[in-house]
Amino acid sequence: MSTRTSRPARAPHPAAPLPAPRTAARTVLRLTTLTATAADPKLPTPLMSLTYSGQMIVGTMVAVAGAHFFAEREAARCD
């Protein structure tokens, strides 16, 4: 038979700090960092990287939509 008592209660975790509210100043500050020049002139600027990412996302969506369209067209043709 064990003489061990139950574990002591743990202290509750402190609540996570609340995120800072979004303000117009913070948004403008974030947008202005997109136009900052890269430290190395051979590297793309943040705005150019964002533009490239957008192009890749749109291109992927177009490719998926095209593949879906052609798959439906092929299925309708075979029926």
MDTraj code that builds the backbone (N, CA, C; nanometers):
import mdtraj as md
import numpy as np

residues = "MET SER THR ARG THR SER ARG PRO ALA ARG ALA PRO HIS PRO ALA ALA PRO LEU PRO ALA PRO ARG THR ALA ALA ARG THR VAL LEU ARG LEU THR THR LEU THR ALA THR ALA ALA ASP PRO LYS LEU PRO THR PRO LEU MET SER LEU THR TYR SER GLY GLN MET ILE VAL GLY THR MET VAL ALA VAL ALA GLY ALA HIS PHE PHE ALA GLU ARG GLU ALA ALA ARG CYS ASP".split()
xyz = np.array([
    [0.0840, -0.1164, 0.0000],
    [0.0000, 0.0000, 0.0000],
    [0.0888, 0.1231, 0.0000],
    [0.0542, 0.2197, -0.0807],
    [0.1361, 0.3390, -0.0958],
    [0.0970, 0.4436, 0.0072],
    [0.1998, 0.5099, 0.0598],
    [0.1734, 0.6181, 0.1555],
    [0.1871, 0.7546, 0.0882],
    [0.2044, 0.7518, -0.0412],
    [0.2226, 0.8759, -0.1146],
    [0.0917, 0.9540, -0.1241],
    [0.1006, 1.0827, -0.1065],
    [-0.0194, 1.1659, -0.1195],
    [-0.0304, 1.2150, -0.2630],
    [-0.1414, 1.2711, -0.2946],
    [-0.1604, 1.3206, -0.4309],
    [-0.0686, 1.4392, -0.4573],
    [-0.0487, 1.4657, -0.5826],
    [0.0393, 1.5756, -0.6225],
    [-0.0196, 1.7093, -0.5784],
    [0.0683, 1.8030, -0.5466],
    [0.0159, 1.9362, -0.5142],
    [-0.0382, 2.0018, -0.6414],
    [-0.1359, 2.0846, -0.6247],
    [-0.1966, 2.1512, -0.7401],
    [-0.0957, 2.2457, -0.8029],
    [-0.0935, 2.2457, -0.9350],
    [-0.0032, 2.3354, -1.0062],
    [-0.0630, 2.4752, -1.0120],
    [0.0258, 2.5704, -1.0145],
    [-0.0199, 2.7078, -1.0306],
    [-0.0684, 2.7255, -1.1740],
    [-0.1755, 2.7987, -1.1934],
    [-0.2243, 2.8169, -1.3308],
    [-0.1240, 2.8945, -1.4138],
    [-0.1217, 2.8622, -1.5432],
    [-0.0318, 2.9331, -1.6338],
    [-0.0765, 3.0774, -1.6461],
    [0.0190, 3.1673, -1.6503],
    [-0.0219, 3.3068, -1.6698],
    [-0.0830, 3.3230, -1.8091],
    [-0.1786, 3.4083, -1.8185],
    [-0.2455, 3.4303, -1.9467],
    [-0.1462, 3.4878, -2.0468],
    [-0.1611, 3.4460, -2.1710],
    [-0.0737, 3.4981, -2.2762],
    [-0.1010, 3.6470, -2.2933],
    [0.0020, 3.7223, -2.3222],
    [-0.0211, 3.8656, -2.3404],
    [-0.1116, 3.8899, -2.4605],
    [-0.1983, 3.9862, -2.4471],
    [-0.2898, 4.0185, -2.5557],
    [-0.2133, 4.0840, -2.6697],
    [-0.2494, 4.0520, -2.7933],
    [-0.1805, 4.1167, -2.9051],
    [-0.2138, 4.2653, -2.9079],
    [-0.1202, 4.3415, -2.9549],
    [-0.1415, 4.4858, -2.9636],
    [-0.2497, 4.5135, -3.0673],
    [-0.3363, 4.6087, -3.0399],
    [-0.4417, 4.6378, -3.1373],
    [-0.3825, 4.6938, -3.2661],
    [-0.4465, 4.6604, -3.3763],
    [-0.3993, 4.7118, -3.5052],
    [-0.4394, 4.8577, -3.5171],
    [-0.3447, 4.9347, -3.5506],
    [-0.3720, 5.0761, -3.5687],
    [-0.3284, 5.1160, -3.7083],
    [-0.3779, 5.2298, -3.7517],
    [-0.3408, 5.2780, -3.8848],
    [-0.1911, 5.3033, -3.8929],
    [-0.1331, 5.3517, -3.7832],
    [0.0103, 5.3804, -3.7837],
    [0.0914, 5.2525, -3.8032],
    [0.0506, 5.1441, -3.7369],
    [0.1230, 5.0179, -3.7528],
    [0.1097, 4.9661, -3.8949],
    [-0.0100, 4.9788, -3.9523],
    [-0.0314, 4.9314, -4.0883],
    [0.0539, 5.0101, -4.1868],
    [0.0567, 5.1412, -4.1712],
    [0.1382, 5.2243, -4.2597],
    [0.2849, 5.1902, -4.2424],
    [0.3264, 5.1665, -4.1193],
    [0.4654, 5.1313, -4.0939],
    [0.5002, 5.0007, -4.1641],
    [0.4115, 4.9037, -4.1589],
    [0.4374, 4.7767, -4.2265],
    [0.4416, 4.7946, -4.3775],
    [0.3532, 4.8770, -4.4315],
    [0.3518, 4.8979, -4.5761],
    [0.4759, 4.9719, -4.6232],
    [0.5286, 5.0609, -4.5409],
    [0.6477, 5.1344, -4.5827],
    [0.7705, 5.0447, -4.5850],
    [0.7707, 4.9379, -4.5071],
    [0.8858, 4.8478, -4.5100],
    [0.8909, 4.7686, -4.6401],
    [0.7790, 4.7598, -4.7119],
    [0.7797, 4.6880, -4.8392],
    [0.8610, 4.7620, -4.9447],
    [0.8707, 4.8932, -4.9308],
    [0.9428, 4.9712, -5.0309],
    [1.0887, 4.9928, -4.9936],
    [1.1315, 4.9366, -4.8813],
    [1.2708, 4.9528, -4.8394],
    [1.3623, 4.8809, -4.9376],
    [1.4793, 4.9355, -4.9561],
    [1.5747, 4.8717, -5.0463],
    [1.6462, 4.7594, -4.9727],
    [1.6872, 4.6609, -5.0466],
    [1.7605, 4.5498, -4.9873],
    [1.9006, 4.5959, -4.9497],
    [1.9585, 4.5323, -4.8504],
    [2.0929, 4.5696, -4.8062],
    [2.1949, 4.5417, -4.9167],
    [2.1772, 4.4329, -4.9867],
    [2.2657, 4.3969, -5.0975],
    [2.1947, 4.4324, -5.2283],
    [2.2556, 4.5102, -5.3148],
    [2.1874, 4.5493, -5.4387],
    [2.1533, 4.4319, -5.5301],
    [2.2160, 4.3170, -5.5088],
    [2.1863, 4.1998, -5.5917],
    [2.0595, 4.1279, -5.5458],
    [2.0133, 4.1560, -5.4236],
    [1.8943, 4.0913, -5.3700],
    [1.7693, 4.1693, -5.4093],
    [1.6560, 4.0988, -5.4263],
    [1.5322, 4.1701, -5.4597],
    [1.4787, 4.2457, -5.3381],
    [1.4050, 4.3513, -5.3651],
    [1.3439, 4.4278, -5.2564],
    [1.2270, 4.3479, -5.1997],
    [1.1832, 4.3795, -5.0783],
    [1.0681, 4.3077, -5.0223],
    [0.9430, 4.3183, -5.1095],
    [0.9210, 4.4349, -5.1706],
    [0.8038, 4.4501, -5.2572],
    [0.8142, 4.3583, -5.3787],
    [0.9330, 4.3439, -5.4338],
    [0.9512, 4.2550, -5.5487],
    [0.9301, 4.1093, -5.5070],
    [0.9752, 4.0724, -5.3890],
    [0.9532, 3.9360, -5.3395],
    [0.8044, 3.9093, -5.3204],
    [0.7322, 4.0083, -5.2684],
    [0.5882, 3.9937, -5.2489],
    [0.5171, 3.9816, -5.3837],
    [0.5584, 4.0608, -5.4804],
    [0.4997, 4.0541, -5.6143],
    [0.5242, 3.9170, -5.6770],
    [0.6446, 3.8661, -5.6642],
    [0.6786, 3.7344, -5.7191],
    [0.5943, 3.6257, -5.6522],
    [0.5796, 3.6339, -5.5200],
    [0.4988, 3.5349, -5.4483],
    [0.3546, 3.5383, -5.4967],
    [0.3017, 3.6587, -5.5160],
    [0.1650, 3.6716, -5.5670],
    [0.1504, 3.6107, -5.7050],
    [0.2488, 3.6332, -5.7906],
    [0.2449, 3.5754, -5.9252],
    [0.2470, 3.4224, -5.9194],
    [0.3270, 3.3667, -5.8308],
    [0.3351, 3.2213, -5.8201],
    [0.2041, 3.1629, -5.7673],
    [0.1419, 3.2300, -5.6719],
    [0.0144, 3.1821, -5.6172],
    [-0.0938, 3.1873, -5.7242],
    [-0.1023, 3.2987, -5.7963],
    [-0.2028, 3.3115, -5.9027],
    [-0.1766, 3.2084, -6.0121],
    [-0.0521, 3.1888, -6.0501],
    [-0.0194, 3.0897, -6.1520],
    [-0.0583, 2.9491, -6.1105],
    [-0.0358, 2.9151, -5.9858],
    [-0.0746, 2.7833, -5.9350],
    [-0.2259, 2.7668, -5.9379],
    [-0.2980, 2.8714, -5.8986],
    [-0.4444, 2.8646, -5.9001],
    [-0.4974, 2.8477, -6.0428],
    [-0.4381, 2.9166, -6.1384],
    [-0.4797, 2.9035, -6.2786],
    [-0.4506, 2.7624, -6.3291],
    [-0.3353, 2.7078, -6.2942],
    [-0.3006, 2.5720, -6.3376],
    [-0.3969, 2.4689, -6.2786],
    [-0.4323, 2.4846, -6.1519],
    [-0.5255, 2.3908, -6.0877],
    [-0.6640, 2.4027, -6.1509],
    [-0.7091, 2.5260, -6.1740],
    [-0.8402, 2.5454, -6.2369],
    [-0.8414, 2.4871, -6.3784],
    [-0.7332, 2.5063, -6.4528],
    [-0.7246, 2.4498, -6.5874],
    [-0.7257, 2.2983, -6.5852],
    [-0.6513, 2.2390, -6.4936],
    [-0.6488, 2.0931, -6.4832],
    [-0.7869, 2.0393, -6.4472],
    [-0.8559, 2.1083, -6.3567],
    [-0.9909, 2.0666, -6.3179],
    [-1.0862, 2.0759, -6.4375],
    [-1.0773, 2.1853, -6.5113],
    [-1.1629, 2.2046, -6.6289],
    [-1.1391, 2.0948, -6.7322],
    [-1.0124, 2.0675, -6.7635],
    [-0.9830, 1.9666, -6.8648],
    [-1.0185, 1.8262, -6.8172],
    [-1.0077, 1.7994, -6.6869],
    [-1.0477, 1.6684, -6.6349],
    [-1.1988, 1.6501, -6.6481],
    [-1.2762, 1.7545, -6.6177],
    [-1.4218, 1.7458, -6.6342],
    [-1.4592, 1.7306, -6.7818],
    [-1.3903, 1.8021, -6.8667],
    [-1.4182, 1.7954, -7.0109],
    [-1.3896, 1.6552, -7.0638],
    [-1.2793, 1.5960, -7.0196],
    [-1.2440, 1.4604, -7.0627],
    [-1.3456, 1.3594, -7.0102],
    [-1.3901, 1.3782, -6.8854],
    [-1.4887, 1.2858, -6.8287],
    [-1.6216, 1.2960, -6.9031],
    [-1.6605, 1.4168, -6.9415],
    [-1.7862, 1.4351, -7.0151],
    [-1.7753, 1.3763, -7.1557],
    [-1.6589, 1.3835, -7.2149],
    [-1.6386, 1.3310, -7.3501],
    [-1.6426, 1.1786, -7.3516],
    [-1.5930, 1.1160, -7.2454],
    [-1.5856, 0.9698, -7.2399],
    [-1.7195, 0.9057, -7.2062],
    [-1.8135, 0.9804, -7.1524],
    [-1.9436, 0.9216, -7.1152],
    [-2.0304, 0.8936, -7.2327],
])
top = md.Topology()
chain = top.add_chain()
for i, resn in enumerate(residues, 1):
    res = top.add_residue(resn, chain, resSeq=i)
    for name in ("N", "CA", "C"):
        top.add_atom(name, md.element.get_by_symbol(name[0]), res)
traj = md.Trajectory(xyz[None], top)
